[in-house]
Amino acid sequence: MEFYEPKQHSDVEIREAIASNDELVLFLQTSWCGDCKAIKPFVQQFKDLVEETGANWIDADRDENIAIADENGLRGIPVFVLFKNGQQVSHIGNGQRLNPADVANWIKENV
């Protein structure tokens, strides 16, 4: 099983993506996180599902993008966050081990 490799983005790039997209899913994780590693084999499927809806996707690293996490009240990882028109409207995760089926259902119901 292949692990998803998140792309690195600066805080400025992430803020611009949040502000400029009608719908955007942010995947916040970090390399040392056990629960993040547990979900990574499924993340490419989640990204594809999001992009099939016409929404956009961006990755963020909890350590490299700590300001983004703080600005959005995200304390735990992994977390998937939905932004609509620059506003956070929903998330799943934020510190607990995620069930892949629950994440897929969250995407289908919210994005």
Backbone as JSON Lines, residues from 0, in Angstrom:
{"i":0,"aa":"M","n":[0.85,-1.19,0.0],"ca":[0.0,0.0,0.0],"c":[0.88,1.24,0.0]}
{"i":1,"aa":"E","n":[0.56,2.18,-0.85],"ca":[1.37,3.38,-1.01],"c":[0.89,4.5,-0.1]}
{"i":2,"aa":"F","n":[1.84,5.16,0.53],"ca":[1.51,6.28,1.4],"c":[1.44,7.56,0.6]}
{"i":3,"aa":"Y","n":[0.43,8.37,0.86],"ca":[0.29,9.69,0.23],"c":[1.45,10.57,0.68]}
{"i":4,"aa":"E","n":[2.02,11.29,-0.25],"ca":[3.11,12.24,0.05],"c":[2.57,13.66,-0.07]}
{"i":5,"aa":"P","n":[2.25,14.3,1.05],"ca":[1.74,15.67,1.0],"c":[2.76,16.63,0.4]}
{"i":6,"aa":"K","n":[2.25,17.62,-0.32],"ca":[3.1,18.66,-0.89],"c":[3.3,19.76,0.15]}
{"i":7,"aa":"Q","n":[4.48,20.33,0.16],"ca":[4.79,21.43,1.08],"c":[4.28,22.74,0.49]}
{"i":8,"aa":"H","n":[3.67,23.55,1.34],"ca":[3.19,24.87,0.94],"c":[3.55,25.86,2.03]}
{"i":9,"aa":"S","n":[3.82,27.08,1.64],"ca":[4.08,28.14,2.62],"c":[2.75,28.58,3.24]}
{"i":10,"aa":"D","n":[2.83,29.26,4.36],"ca":[1.63,29.81,4.99],"c":[0.91,30.76,4.02]}
{"i":11,"aa":"V","n":[1.69,31.56,3.29],"ca":[1.1,32.51,2.34],"c":[0.34,31.76,1.26]}
{"i":12,"aa":"E","n":[0.92,30.7,0.71],"ca":[0.25,29.92,-0.33],"c":[-1.06,29.32,0.19]}
{"i":13,"aa":"I","n":[-1.04,28.82,1.41],"ca":[-2.24,28.22,1.99],"c":[-3.32,29.28,2.22]}
{"i":14,"aa":"R","n":[-2.93,30.41,2.77],"ca":[-3.91,31.5,2.99],"c":[-4.52,31.94,1.67]}
{"i":15,"aa":"E","n":[-3.7,32.08,0.63],"ca":[-4.21,32.48,-0.68],"c":[-5.16,31.44,-1.25]}
{"i":16,"aa":"A","n":[-4.84,30.16,-1.07],"ca":[-5.72,29.09,-1.56],"c":[-7.06,29.13,-0.83]}
{"i":17,"aa":"I","n":[-7.02,29.31,0.48],"ca":[-8.26,29.38,1.26],"c":[-9.12,30.56,0.78]}
{"i":18,"aa":"A","n":[-8.49,31.69,0.58],"ca":[-9.22,32.91,0.21],"c":[-9.73,32.9,-1.23]}
{"i":19,"aa":"S","n":[-9.04,32.2,-2.12],"ca":[-9.36,32.33,-3.55],"c":[-10.17,31.18,-4.13]}
{"i":20,"aa":"N","n":[-10.48,30.16,-3.33],"ca":[-11.25,29.03,-3.84],"c":[-12.64,29.0,-3.23]}
{"i":21,"aa":"D","n":[-13.65,28.71,-4.08],"ca":[-15.01,28.58,-3.58],"c":[-15.11,27.46,-2.55]}
{"i":22,"aa":"E","n":[-14.5,26.31,-2.88],"ca":[-14.46,25.17,-1.96],"c":[-13.06,24.59,-1.96]}
{"i":23,"aa":"L","n":[-12.54,24.37,-0.76],"ca":[-11.19,23.87,-0.6],"c":[-11.14,22.94,0.59]}
{"i":24,"aa":"V","n":[-10.5,21.79,0.42],"ca":[-10.24,20.89,1.55],"c":[-8.75,20.98,1.88]}
{"i":25,"aa":"L","n":[-8.48,21.25,3.14],"ca":[-7.13,21.3,3.68],"c":[-6.87,20.01,4.44]}
{"i":26,"aa":"F","n":[-5.77,19.34,4.11],"ca":[-5.34,18.15,4.85],"c":[-4.15,18.55,5.7]}
{"i":27,"aa":"L","n":[-4.35,18.57,7.02],"ca":[-3.3,18.94,7.97],"c":[-2.77,17.7,8.65]}
{"i":28,"aa":"Q","n":[-1.46,17.53,8.57],"ca":[-0.8,16.34,9.1],"c":[0.66,16.68,9.39]}
{"i":29,"aa":"T","n":[1.41,15.7,9.81],"ca":[2.86,15.83,9.9],"c":[3.49,14.45,9.82]}
{"i":30,"aa":"S","n":[4.76,14.41,9.5],"ca":[5.43,13.14,9.2],"c":[5.59,12.22,10.41]}
{"i":31,"aa":"W","n":[5.7,12.75,11.61],"ca":[5.94,11.93,12.79],"c":[4.67,11.39,13.45]}
{"i":32,"aa":"C","n":[3.53,11.82,13.01],"ca":[2.24,11.5,13.65],"c":[1.77,10.09,13.26]}
{"i":33,"aa":"G","n":[1.6,9.23,14.25],"ca":[1.15,7.86,14.0],"c":[-0.23,7.78,13.37]}
{"i":34,"aa":"D","n":[-1.17,8.59,13.85],"ca":[-2.52,8.58,13.27],"c":[-2.52,9.13,11.85]}
{"i":35,"aa":"C","n":[-1.61,10.06,11.57],"ca":[-1.47,10.57,10.19],"c":[-0.95,9.48,9.27]}
{"i":36,"aa":"K","n":[0.03,8.73,9.75],"ca":[0.57,7.62,8.96],"c":[-0.5,6.57,8.69]}
{"i":37,"aa":"A","n":[-1.36,6.34,9.67],"ca":[-2.41,5.33,9.52],"c":[-3.43,5.69,8.44]}
{"i":38,"aa":"I","n":[-3.67,6.98,8.21],"ca":[-4.67,7.39,7.21],"c":[-4.05,7.63,5.83]}
{"i":39,"aa":"K","n":[-2.73,7.82,5.76],"ca":[-2.08,8.19,4.49],"c":[-2.3,7.19,3.35]}
{"i":40,"aa":"P","n":[-2.44,5.9,3.59],"ca":[-2.69,5.01,2.44],"c":[-4.02,5.32,1.73]}
{"i":41,"aa":"F","n":[-4.9,6.08,2.36],"ca":[-6.23,6.36,1.8],"c":[-6.37,7.8,1.3]}
{"i":42,"aa":"V","n":[-5.39,8.64,1.58],"ca":[-5.53,10.07,1.31],"c":[-5.63,10.38,-0.18]}
{"i":43,"aa":"Q","n":[-4.9,9.67,-1.03],"ca":[-5.01,9.95,-2.47],"c":[-6.44,9.7,-2.94]}
{"i":44,"aa":"Q","n":[-7.1,8.67,-2.4],"ca":[-8.5,8.41,-2.75],"c":[-9.38,9.57,-2.3]}
{"i":45,"aa":"F","n":[-9.11,10.1,-1.11],"ca":[-9.89,11.24,-0.6],"c":[-9.67,12.46,-1.49]}
{"i":46,"aa":"K","n":[-8.41,12.71,-1.85],"ca":[-8.1,13.86,-2.71],"c":[-8.82,13.73,-4.05]}
{"i":47,"aa":"D","n":[-8.79,12.53,-4.63],"ca":[-9.48,12.31,-5.91],"c":[-10.97,12.56,-5.77]}
{"i":48,"aa":"L","n":[-11.55,12.08,-4.66],"ca":[-12.99,12.25,-4.41],"c":[-13.33,13.75,-4.3]}
{"i":49,"aa":"V","n":[-12.52,14.49,-3.6],"ca":[-12.72,15.94,-3.46],"c":[-12.65,16.62,-4.82]}
{"i":50,"aa":"E","n":[-11.61,16.3,-5.58],"ca":[-11.42,16.96,-6.87],"c":[-12.49,16.58,-7.88]}
{"i":51,"aa":"E","n":[-13.08,15.38,-7.76],"ca":[-14.19,14.98,-8.63],"c":[-15.41,15.88,-8.43]}
{"i":52,"aa":"T","n":[-15.55,16.47,-7.24],"ca":[-16.68,17.37,-6.97],"c":[-16.45,18.77,-7.54]}
{"i":53,"aa":"G","n":[-15.22,19.03,-7.98],"ca":[-14.87,20.36,-8.45],"c":[-14.22,21.23,-7.39]}
{"i":54,"aa":"A","n":[-14.15,20.72,-6.18],"ca":[-13.47,21.45,-5.1],"c":[-11.96,21.28,-5.25]}
{"i":55,"aa":"N","n":[-11.23,22.11,-4.55],"ca":[-9.77,22.06,-4.59],"c":[-9.22,21.45,-3.31]}
{"i":56,"aa":"W","n":[-7.95,21.13,-3.32],"ca":[-7.27,20.43,-2.23],"c":[-5.94,21.11,-1.98]}
{"i":57,"aa":"I","n":[-5.55,21.2,-0.71],"ca":[-4.21,21.66,-0.37],"c":[-3.74,20.93,0.88]}
{"i":58,"aa":"D","n":[-2.45,20.64,0.9],"ca":[-1.83,19.98,2.05],"c":[-1.18,21.02,2.95]}
{"i":59,"aa":"A","n":[-1.14,20.72,4.24],"ca":[-0.42,21.56,5.2],"c":[0.26,20.64,6.21]}
{"i":60,"aa":"D","n":[1.39,21.09,6.7],"ca":[2.16,20.34,7.7],"c":[2.04,21.05,9.04]}
{"i":61,"aa":"R","n":[1.63,20.33,10.05],"ca":[1.39,20.92,11.38],"c":[2.62,21.64,11.91]}
{"i":62,"aa":"D","n":[3.82,21.12,11.64],"ca":[5.03,21.75,12.14],"c":[5.46,22.93,11.28]}
{"i":63,"aa":"E","n":[5.37,22.78,9.96],"ca":[5.8,23.84,9.05],"c":[4.78,24.96,8.92]}
{"i":64,"aa":"N","n":[3.51,24.64,9.13],"ca":[2.42,25.62,8.96],"c":[1.66,25.81,10.26]}
{"i":65,"aa":"I","n":[2.39,25.94,11.36],"ca":[1.77,26.08,12.68],"c":[0.86,27.31,12.74]}
{"i":66,"aa":"A","n":[1.2,28.37,12.03],"ca":[0.35,29.58,12.04],"c":[-1.01,29.27,11.43]}
{"i":67,"aa":"I","n":[-1.05,28.49,10.36],"ca":[-2.32,28.12,9.72],"c":[-3.17,27.31,10.7]}
{"i":68,"aa":"A","n":[-2.53,26.35,11.37],"ca":[-3.25,25.54,12.36],"c":[-3.82,26.42,13.46]}
{"i":69,"aa":"D","n":[-2.99,27.31,13.99],"ca":[-3.44,28.19,15.08],"c":[-4.57,29.13,14.64]}
{"i":70,"aa":"E","n":[-4.43,29.72,13.46],"ca":[-5.44,30.66,12.96],"c":[-6.8,30.0,12.78]}
{"i":71,"aa":"N","n":[-6.79,28.69,12.55],"ca":[-8.04,27.98,12.29],"c":[-8.47,27.09,13.44]}
{"i":72,"aa":"G","n":[-7.84,27.24,14.6],"ca":[-8.23,26.5,15.8],"c":[-8.02,25.01,15.7]}
{"i":73,"aa":"L","n":[-7.03,24.6,14.92],"ca":[-6.76,23.17,14.72],"c":[-5.65,22.74,15.67]}
{"i":74,"aa":"R","n":[-6.02,21.93,16.64],"ca":[-5.06,21.53,17.68],"c":[-4.53,20.12,17.48]}
{"i":75,"aa":"G","n":[-5.3,19.27,16.83],"ca":[-4.89,17.87,16.68],"c":[-4.77,17.49,15.22]}
{"i":76,"aa":"I","n":[-4.03,16.44,14.98],"ca":[-3.84,15.93,13.63],"c":[-4.02,14.42,13.64]}
{"i":77,"aa":"P","n":[-4.42,13.85,12.54],"ca":[-4.75,14.46,11.26],"c":[-6.13,15.11,11.29]}
{"i":78,"aa":"V","n":[-6.31,16.04,10.38],"ca":[-7.61,16.69,10.24],"c":[-7.8,17.1,8.78]}
{"i":79,"aa":"F","n":[-9.02,16.95,8.31],"ca":[-9.45,17.41,7.0],"c":[-10.42,18.55,7.25]}
{"i":80,"aa":"V","n":[-10.17,19.69,6.63],"ca":[-10.97,20.9,6.9],"c":[-11.56,21.4,5.59]}
{"i":81,"aa":"L","n":[-12.86,21.67,5.6],"ca":[-13.54,22.24,4.44],"c":[-13.71,23.73,4.63]}
{"i":82,"aa":"F","n":[-13.24,24.48,3.62],"ca":[-13.43,25.93,3.56],"c":[-14.34,26.23,2.39]}
{"i":83,"aa":"K","n":[-15.31,27.1,2.6],"ca":[-16.16,27.6,1.52],"c":[-16.08,29.11,1.53]}
{"i":84,"aa":"N","n":[-15.7,29.66,0.39],"ca":[-15.56,31.12,0.25],"c":[-14.7,31.72,1.37]}
{"i":85,"aa":"G","n":[-13.61,31.02,1.7],"ca":[-12.66,31.52,2.68],"c":[-13.0,31.26,4.13]}
{"i":86,"aa":"Q","n":[-14.14,30.62,4.38],"ca":[-14.57,30.37,5.76],"c":[-14.56,28.87,6.07]}
{"i":87,"aa":"Q","n":[-14.05,28.52,7.24],"ca":[-14.08,27.13,7.67],"c":[-15.52,26.75,7.99]}
{"i":88,"aa":"V","n":[-16.03,25.7,7.35],"ca":[-17.42,25.31,7.56],"c":[-17.57,23.92,8.17]}
{"i":89,"aa":"S","n":[-16.54,23.09,8.06],"ca":[-16.65,21.74,8.59],"c":[-15.26,21.12,8.67]}
{"i":90,"aa":"H","n":[-15.12,20.15,9.54],"ca":[-13.87,19.39,9.59],"c":[-14.15,18.0,10.16]}
{"i":91,"aa":"I","n":[-13.22,17.1,9.88],"ca":[-13.26,15.77,10.48],"c":[-11.85,15.46,10.95]}
{"i":92,"aa":"G","n":[-11.77,14.95,12.15],"ca":[-10.48,14.65,12.75],"c":[-10.19,15.63,13.86]}
{"i":93,"aa":"N","n":[-8.96,16.11,13.89],"ca":[-8.5,17.04,14.9],"c":[-8.0,16.31,16.13]}
{"i":94,"aa":"G","n":[-7.29,15.19,15.88],"ca":[-6.59,14.55,16.97],"c":[-6.92,13.11,17.25]}
{"i":95,"aa":"Q","n":[-7.84,12.54,16.52],"ca":[-8.14,11.13,16.78],"c":[-7.86,10.3,15.53]}
{"i":96,"aa":"R","n":[-7.69,9.01,15.73],"ca":[-7.5,8.11,14.59],"c":[-8.78,8.12,13.76]}
{"i":97,"aa":"L","n":[-8.62,8.29,12.46],"ca":[-9.76,8.4,11.57],"c":[-10.03,7.1,10.84]}
{"i":98,"aa":"N","n":[-11.3,6.77,10.72],"ca":[-11.74,5.63,9.94],"c":[-11.88,6.1,8.49]}
{"i":99,"aa":"P","n":[-11.22,5.43,7.53],"ca":[-11.3,5.88,6.14],"c":[-12.73,6.0,5.61]}
{"i":100,"aa":"A","n":[-13.62,5.11,6.0],"ca":[-15.01,5.17,5.54],"c":[-15.68,6.43,6.06]}
{"i":101,"aa":"D","n":[-15.36,6.83,7.3],"ca":[-15.95,8.05,7.87],"c":[-15.48,9.29,7.11]}
{"i":102,"aa":"V","n":[-14.2,9.31,6.74],"ca":[-13.67,10.46,5.99],"c":[-14.33,10.52,4.61]}
{"i":103,"aa":"A","n":[-14.44,9.4,3.93],"ca":[-15.09,9.36,2.61],"c":[-16.54,9.83,2.71]}
{"i":104,"aa":"N","n":[-17.25,9.39,3.73],"ca":[-18.64,9.83,3.92],"c":[-18.71,11.32,4.23]}
{"i":105,"aa":"W","n":[-17.78,11.82,5.03],"ca":[-17.74,13.25,5.34],"c":[-17.58,14.05,4.04]}
{"i":106,"aa":"I","n":[-16.68,13.6,3.17],"ca":[-16.46,14.29,1.89],"c":[-17.75,14.26,1.07]}
{"i":107,"aa":"K","n":[-18.38,13.1,0.95],"ca":[-19.6,12.97,0.15],"c":[-20.72,13.84,0.68]}
{"i":108,"aa":"E","n":[-20.8,13.99,2.01],"ca":[-21.89,14.75,2.61],"c":[-21.64,16.26,2.66]}
{"i":109,"aa":"N","n":[-20.37,16.67,2.64],"ca":[-20.05,18.08,2.88],"c":[-19.44,18.83,1.71]}
{"i":110,"aa":"V","n":[-18.75,18.13,0.85],"ca":[-18.03,18.83,-0.23],"c":[-18.9,18.84,-1.48]}
